[in-house]
Amino acid sequence: MASQQMSDRVEGMTTNHTLSHKTSLVVIVFLALAVSHTLEVFVKIFRLFRTYHGVYFYTLIAASVGIAIHAFGYFIRNYGISDSAPLEIALACGGGMLMITGQSIVLWSRLHLISSGKRDWWLLCMIIAACIIVQGGATALFAGSNSPNPKRWLQIYEKWEIFQVTWFVFQECLISGLYIYRTFALMRSSAAFRGPHAKRVFNHLIIVNTVVILLDVTILVLQYIGLYEIQTSWKTLAYAIKLKLEFEVLNQLIAFATRGFDAHAESHDISGSAALKDDTGDLTRDSRFGHSVHLRMDNDGTTALPMGNVMKKTDIQISVEPDTLSERSAKVLYGRDSGAMC
């Protein structure tokens, strides 16, 4: 039984492989759903951003485009649409780099909002190094495994693929774990971050990152039980779901950091929904994830509020418990420190 699973996994890594009827149905459903989710995110990106530049914007585009390219690469590979191995390699591996690395940098680019404004440069270096070494090595081995003499390449690629999946599950669990840990730390640091509005945003952040970890674990399980074709298609869908969830919750965090906690300044009803006019005069309301993300966003990913519709406050008092939260962190979360929002 174990040898049969090993043989099936190796066969799926070569050019000449076939899918069973049941497997082919599962694969096409996963790939189609992945493309559907990423198209939705792609459209939302261009609806929300006022100007099109910045790390957050570019990596969102890279991740969403990468998911679609990766899905298309495995579609033509699994269903014999093209006999061109270089095309399959370029789409599957190139799309995978954009999908995985792009999404990790999306999360990194907003992590400073709950990290006292500091940038975790070590984390960015790790993400880039993993892209070059881990995915670069996988691409070379994948190409060799689909060459006319694949046997010697397959022996290495089979083990490298397990290492690659394990590493990226670890990397994304690390990033999501940092979000969860620092969110809890922030909520404990000051009563200002335990208000109803703040608590809702932070709870959503924790829930989404927990779901991200669970999705990563399912990818790892499929890899270790030897379901290579299912794993590659499910991974594409899992990344599309993760990007969609992360896009929603990160936009809530950005809007939260920009507006602060003054519920009256945004005519926000904590128990109900928020209604604000956007720059076209249309009303935008909270989604089921909290604040509506249908507010126009500037190039640094911060929400641009329609100031004509916001009640301006001249007397705002902020109470922060002493010695528990840095002044810089408070400035970032209240949107006062413009440098930290870049």
C-alpha positions as CSV (number, residue, x, y, z in Angstrom):
1,M,0.0,0.0,0.0
2,A,2.8,2.4,0.9
3,S,4.7,1.6,-2.2
4,Q,1.6,2.1,-4.3
5,Q,1.1,5.6,-2.8
6,M,4.8,6.3,-3.5
7,S,4.4,5.3,-7.1
8,D,1.3,7.4,-7.6
9,R,3.0,10.4,-6.1
10,V,6.0,10.1,-8.3
11,E,3.9,9.5,-11.4
12,G,2.0,12.8,-10.7
13,M,5.3,14.7,-10.7
14,T,6.2,13.6,-14.2
15,T,4.9,14.8,-17.6
16,N,3.2,11.5,-18.6
17,H,0.6,11.0,-15.9
18,T,-3.1,10.4,-15.9
19,L,-5.8,11.3,-13.5
20,S,-8.6,9.0,-12.5
21,H,-12.2,10.1,-13.2
22,K,-12.9,11.0,-9.6
23,T,-9.6,12.8,-9.1
24,S,-10.0,14.8,-12.3
25,L,-13.5,16.0,-11.1
26,V,-12.1,17.1,-7.7
27,V,-9.1,18.8,-9.3
28,I,-11.2,20.8,-11.8
29,V,-13.6,21.9,-9.1
30,F,-10.8,23.1,-6.8
31,L,-9.1,25.0,-9.6
32,A,-12.3,26.6,-10.8
33,L,-13.2,27.8,-7.3
34,A,-9.7,29.2,-6.8
35,V,-9.9,31.3,-10.0
36,S,-13.4,32.5,-9.0
37,H,-12.3,33.6,-5.6
38,T,-9.1,35.3,-6.8
39,L,-11.1,37.2,-9.6
40,E,-13.4,38.6,-6.9
41,V,-10.4,39.8,-4.9
42,F,-8.7,41.2,-8.0
43,V,-11.8,43.3,-8.9
44,K,-12.1,44.6,-5.3
45,I,-8.5,45.7,-5.3
46,F,-9.1,48.1,-8.2
47,R,-12.3,49.3,-6.7
48,L,-10.8,50.2,-3.4
49,F,-7.4,51.8,-4.2
50,R,-7.3,55.4,-5.1
51,T,-3.8,55.3,-6.6
52,Y,-2.1,52.1,-7.8
53,H,1.3,51.8,-6.1
54,G,2.8,50.7,-2.8
55,V,4.0,47.3,-1.4
56,Y,0.5,46.3,-0.2
57,F,-1.1,47.0,-3.5
58,Y,1.6,45.4,-5.7
59,T,1.8,42.2,-3.6
60,L,-2.0,41.9,-3.6
61,I,-2.0,42.0,-7.4
62,A,1.0,39.6,-7.5
63,A,-0.7,37.1,-5.2
64,S,-4.1,37.2,-7.0
65,V,-2.6,37.0,-10.5
66,G,-0.3,34.2,-9.2
67,I,-3.2,32.1,-8.1
68,A,-4.9,32.3,-11.5
69,I,-1.6,31.5,-13.3
70,H,-0.9,28.6,-11.0
71,A,-4.4,27.2,-11.5
72,F,-4.1,27.5,-15.3
73,G,-0.7,25.9,-15.2
74,Y,-2.0,22.8,-13.4
75,F,-5.1,22.8,-15.6
76,I,-3.2,22.4,-18.8
77,R,-0.8,20.0,-17.1
78,N,-3.5,17.7,-15.7
79,Y,-5.8,17.7,-18.7
80,G,-3.3,17.5,-21.5
81,I,-4.3,20.9,-23.0
82,S,-0.7,21.4,-24.1
83,D,2.3,19.2,-24.6
84,S,4.7,22.0,-23.9
85,A,6.6,21.2,-20.7
86,P,8.3,24.6,-20.6
87,L,4.8,26.3,-20.6
88,E,3.6,24.1,-17.8
89,I,6.7,24.8,-15.7
90,A,6.5,28.5,-16.3
91,L,2.9,28.7,-15.4
92,A,2.8,26.3,-12.5
93,C,6.1,27.3,-10.9
94,G,6.0,31.0,-11.8
95,G,2.4,31.3,-10.6
96,G,3.3,29.4,-7.4
97,M,6.1,31.9,-6.6
98,L,3.8,34.9,-7.1
99,M,1.0,33.1,-5.1
100,I,3.0,32.0,-2.1
101,T,5.6,34.8,-1.8
102,G,3.1,37.5,-2.7
103,Q,0.7,36.5,-0.1
104,S,3.3,36.2,2.6
105,I,4.5,39.8,1.8
106,V,0.9,41.0,1.9
107,L,0.7,39.8,5.5
108,W,4.1,41.2,6.3
109,S,3.3,44.6,4.9
110,R,0.5,45.2,7.4
111,L,2.0,43.5,10.4
112,H,3.5,46.7,11.7
113,L,0.1,48.1,12.4
114,I,-0.1,45.8,15.5
115,S,3.6,45.8,16.2
116,S,4.3,49.2,17.7
117,G,4.9,50.6,14.3
118,K,8.1,48.5,13.8
119,R,8.9,46.6,10.6
120,D,10.0,43.0,11.0
121,W,12.7,43.1,8.3
122,W,14.1,39.7,9.4
123,L,10.7,38.3,8.4
124,L,10.8,39.9,4.9
125,C,14.4,38.6,4.4
126,M,13.2,35.1,5.3
127,I,10.3,35.3,2.9
128,I,12.5,36.4,0.0
129,A,15.2,33.9,0.8
130,A,12.6,31.1,0.9
131,C,11.3,32.2,-2.5
132,I,14.8,32.1,-4.1
133,I,16.1,28.9,-2.4
134,V,13.1,26.7,-1.7
135,Q,10.9,27.6,-4.7
136,G,13.9,28.1,-7.0
137,G,15.2,24.7,-6.1
138,A,11.7,23.2,-6.6
139,T,11.4,24.8,-10.0
140,A,14.7,23.3,-11.2
141,L,13.8,19.9,-9.9
142,F,10.3,20.1,-11.4
143,A,11.8,20.9,-14.7
144,G,14.2,18.0,-14.5
145,S,11.4,15.7,-13.5
146,N,9.5,16.6,-16.6
147,S,12.5,16.1,-18.9
148,P,13.1,13.1,-21.2
149,N,15.2,11.5,-18.4
150,P,13.3,12.2,-15.2
151,K,14.4,9.4,-13.0
152,R,17.4,11.0,-11.3
153,W,15.5,14.2,-10.8
154,L,12.4,12.5,-9.3
155,Q,14.4,11.0,-6.5
156,I,15.4,14.4,-5.3
157,Y,12.2,16.3,-6.2
158,E,10.0,13.9,-4.3
159,K,11.8,14.7,-1.1
160,W,12.2,18.4,-2.0
161,E,8.4,18.8,-2.6
162,I,7.7,17.5,0.9
163,F,10.3,19.9,2.3
164,Q,8.9,22.8,0.3
165,V,5.3,22.3,1.4
166,T,6.4,21.9,5.0
167,W,8.6,25.0,4.9
168,F,5.8,27.2,3.5
169,V,3.3,25.9,6.0
170,F,5.7,26.7,8.7
171,Q,6.4,30.2,7.3
172,E,2.7,31.1,7.0
173,C,1.9,29.7,10.4
174,L,4.7,31.8,11.8
175,I,3.3,35.0,10.2
176,S,-0.3,34.2,11.3
177,G,1.0,33.2,14.8
178,L,2.7,36.6,15.0
179,Y,-0.7,38.3,14.2
180,I,-2.5,36.3,16.8
181,Y,0.2,36.8,19.5
182,R,0.6,40.5,18.9
183,T,-3.2,41.0,18.8
184,F,-3.6,39.4,22.2
185,A,-0.7,41.4,23.5
186,L,-2.2,44.7,22.2
187,M,-5.6,43.9,23.7
188,R,-4.0,43.3,27.1
189,S,-1.8,46.4,26.9
190,S,-4.5,49.0,27.2
191,A,-8.2,49.4,27.9
192,A,-8.4,51.6,24.8
193,F,-7.9,48.4,22.6
194,R,-10.6,46.5,24.4
195,G,-13.6,48.6,23.4
196,P,-16.4,47.0,21.4
197,H,-15.2,48.3,18.0
198,A,-11.5,47.4,18.6
199,K,-12.5,44.0,20.1
200,R,-14.5,43.1,17.1
201,V,-11.7,44.0,14.6
202,F,-9.1,42.2,16.7
203,N,-11.3,39.1,17.1
204,H,-11.8,38.9,13.4
205,L,-8.0,39.2,12.9
206,I,-7.5,36.3,15.3
207,I,-10.2,34.1,13.7
208,V,-9.0,34.7,10.2
209,N,-5.4,33.9,11.0
210,T,-6.5,30.8,12.9
211,V,-8.4,29.7,9.8
212,V,-5.3,30.4,7.7
213,I,-3.2,28.0,9.9
214,L,-5.9,25.3,9.6
215,L,-5.9,25.6,5.8
216,D,-2.1,25.3,5.8
217,V,-2.3,22.2,7.9
218,T,-4.7,20.5,5.4
219,I,-2.2,21.2,2.6
220,L,0.5,19.5,4.6
221,V,-1.7,16.5,5.4
222,L,-2.5,15.9,1.7
223,Q,1.2,16.1,0.8
224,Y,2.2,13.6,3.5
225,I,-0.4,11.0,2.6
226,G,0.8,11.1,-1.0
227,L,-2.2,12.8,-2.9
228,Y,0.0,15.0,-5.1
229,E,-2.6,16.0,-7.7
230,I,-5.2,16.7,-5.0
231,Q,-2.7,18.6,-2.9
232,T,-1.6,20.9,-5.8
233,S,-5.2,21.8,-6.7
234,W,-6.4,22.2,-3.1
235,K,-3.4,24.4,-2.3
236,T,-4.4,26.7,-5.1
237,L,-7.9,27.0,-3.7
238,A,-6.7,27.3,-0.1
239,Y,-4.4,30.2,-1.1
240,A,-7.4,31.9,-2.9
241,I,-9.6,31.5,0.2
242,K,-6.7,32.8,2.5
243,L,-6.1,35.8,0.3
244,K,-9.8,36.7,0.3
245,L,-10.1,36.4,4.1
246,E,-6.9,38.3,4.7
247,F,-7.8,41.0,2.3
248,E,-11.1,41.6,4.1
249,V,-9.6,41.6,7.6
250,L,-6.5,43.6,6.7
251,N,-8.7,46.3,5.2
252,Q,-10.7,46.4,8.5
253,L,-7.4,46.8,10.4
254,I,-6.2,49.6,8.1
255,A,-9.5,51.4,8.4
256,F,-9.4,50.9,12.1
257,A,-5.9,52.3,12.4
258,T,-6.8,55.2,10.2
259,R,-10.0,56.2,11.9
260,G,-9.2,55.4,15.5
261,F,-11.8,54.3,18.0
262,D,-14.2,57.3,17.9
263,A,-17.4,55.6,16.9
264,H,-19.2,59.0,16.6
265,A,-16.7,60.3,14.1
266,E,-17.9,57.7,11.6
267,S,-21.6,57.5,12.6
268,H,-21.0,53.9,13.6
269,D,-23.5,51.8,15.5
270,I,-21.6,49.1,17.3
271,S,-24.6,46.8,17.6
272,G,-25.7,47.4,14.0
273,S,-24.0,48.6,10.8
274,A,-22.1,51.6,9.8
275,A,-23.3,53.8,7.0
276,L,-20.9,56.3,5.3
277,K,-21.0,58.0,2.0
278,D,-18.1,57.4,-0.3
279,D,-16.6,59.9,-2.7
280,T,-19.4,59.1,-5.2
281,G,-22.1,59.9,-2.7
282,D,-23.2,56.2,-2.4
283,L,-23.7,54.7,1.0
284,T,-21.4,51.9,2.1
285,R,-22.2,49.6,4.9
286,D,-20.5,47.1,7.1
287,S,-20.0,43.6,5.8
288,R,-20.5,40.6,7.9
289,F,-16.7,40.9,8.8
290,G,-17.2,44.3,10.3
291,H,-16.4,47.6,8.6
292,S,-17.1,47.8,5.0
293,V,-14.1,47.5,2.8
294,H,-15.9,49.4,0.1
295,L,-14.2,52.6,1.1
296,R,-11.7,54.0,-1.3
297,M,-8.1,53.4,-0.3
298,D,-4.9,55.5,-0.8
299,N,-1.7,54.1,-2.3
300,D,-0.3,53.1,1.1
301,G,-3.4,51.0,1.8
302,T,-5.0,53.5,4.2
303,T,-8.6,54.3,4.0
304,A,-9.5,57.7,2.6
305,L,-12.6,58.9,4.4
306,P,-15.0,61.3,2.8
307,M,-14.4,64.1,5.2
308,G,-17.5,66.0,4.2
309,N,-19.6,63.3,5.8
310,V,-17.6,62.9,9.0
311,M,-18.4,64.8,12.2
312,K,-15.2,66.5,13.2
313,K,-14.2,66.3,16.9
314,T,-12.0,68.9,18.5
315,D,-11.8,67.4,22.0
316,I,-10.5,63.8,21.9
317,Q,-9.1,62.2,25.0
318,I,-7.1,59.0,24.8
319,S,-6.4,57.0,27.9
320,V,-3.5,54.5,27.7
321,E,-2.5,52.5,30.7
322,P,1.1,53.5,31.7
323,D,4.1,51.4,30.9
324,T,2.1,48.9,28.9
325,L,2.0,50.3,25.4
326,S,4.5,52.4,23.6
327,E,3.7,55.9,22.5
328,R,4.5,54.9,18.9
329,S,2.1,52.0,18.9
330,A,-0.7,54.2,20.0
331,K,0.1,56.7,17.3
332,V,0.1,54.0,14.7
333,L,-3.2,52.6,15.7
334,Y,-4.8,56.0,15.9
335,G,-3.4,56.9,12.5
336,R,-1.4,59.8,13.9
337,D,2.0,58.4,12.7
338,S,2.0,58.8,8.9
339,G,5.4,57.2,8.5
340,A,4.3,54.0,10.1
341,M,1.5,53.6,7.6
342,C,3.6,53.6,4.5
